[in-house]
Amino acid sequence: MTKIDVRFDAHWVNRAFLRIFARPVVSLDGTEHIQSWTIPATHEVDPGRVDVRVFIRYRGTRAELGATHRTFDVHDGQHVRLVARNGWANHMPFDIHQEGQV
């Protein structure tokens, strides 16, 4: 099995607001996982191409804000660490990349 860690990092301008009013969400191959702003989550996926989509939802809503989509190739036994960072405004799309790369 292959593992993907996803860590959300809110921009300093809106960090306090988002941590109170919004939840980060990652979708891996169409399966949504609600995450924490402070603790990275590890997800097991099948090797191959993995469709990764990240966004936020205000609590009590279903609207997706700042949605970004990327596809990553992962190999059997690989442990991929991803970072999702939003822009200074809540509607700005996230940037998602492998940790250590910009």
N, C-alpha and C positions, 0 to 999 in steps of 0.2 A: 504494500500500500504506500501511497505517496502522501506527504503531509504538506499543507499550506497554512502558514501563519499569516494572519491579517491584523495589522495594527493601525488604528485610526489616530491621526494627529491633527487636531483642530488648530487653525490659524490663531495667533495670539490676539488678534483684534476681536474675534467673536467666540473665543474658547469658553469663557464663563457662561455666556448666553446659551451656546449649543449644549454644553454639559447639563444644563438645567432643563431645557425645553425640547431637545431633539435626541433621537437614538440613531447611532450609526448602524447601517445594514450592509451586509455583503451577500451577494447572490453568486453561488458557485454552480455552474451548469444548470441554472434555473431554480436552485433550491436556496431560499432566503434564510439567513442567520442574523438575528439581532445580536449586536456586539456591545462591548463596553468602550467608553472613551479612554479608559485608563489601563485596561488589561488586554493584551493581544489574545486572539483566539486561534486555536489550532483545529484544522479541519482535515479529515482524511478524504482523499479523492482518488479516482482511478488514474493510472498513468495515461499520458496523451495530452491532447489539447484541452485546456480548462478555460471555460468562459467565466471571467471574473467581472462582476458589476458591483460598484459601490455607490452608496448614496446615503442621505439622511432622511428621516421622517420626523416631523414634529409629533410629539406625544398625542395620541388620540386621532391622528390623521393617517391616510393612506398615500398621500402625495409624496412623490420621490423628488427630492431637491438635490442639485449638484451631481446628478447621476453621471458616471463615467463607466465605460466598458473597455476591457482589454482581454486579449486571449494570450495565455501563457502555455508553452510546451513544458510538460513536466515528465520526468523519467521515473521508472520504478525505483522505489527506495529514496528518492530525492526529497529533501525538506526545503521548500521554498518559503522565504520570508518576504512578505509584501507590506508596503507602507502606503496608506491612503491619506493624502493631505488635501484639505479644502482651501479655497481662496479666502480673501478677507471678507467677502460678502457671502451671505448664506446661499444665494442662488448660483454662485460660481461652481463650475464642475470640479470634482476632485481630480487630483493627479495621483495615479497609482503606479508604483514601480517596485522593483525588487530592492530590498534593503541594501544599502551600500552603493546603490546606483542612483543617478539623478536624471 
